[in-house]
Amino acid sequence: IIFGVAHDPNMNKEIRITLIATGFASKTGLVGVSRDEELSQLLKGLKSEEELDVPSFLRRPLFSHRRKALTPTTQLVKPPLRTPFR
């Protein structure tokens, strides 16, 4: 879960909450391989250091995004309640 705080004096005594929840994949290190070797193996696929400025999800092939988009994972979300904060 990623959270943050912002103050808007125009909202008076109201609050607005935005919650972003996402899965963070964890990968254990390779057995018998040092961290330096593992990092160099991960960086072999890069053509140049400029690619590091591009987020990894944009560097991945487009077909992997399409495949995920075909999986129905949409959940219905109720609209936010507009209740003044007291």
Secondary structure, 3 states (H helix, E strand, C coil): CECCCCCCHHHCCCCCCCCECCCCCCCCCCCCCCHHHHHHHHHCCCCCHHHHHCCHHHHCCHHHHHHHHHCCCCCCCCCCCCCCCC
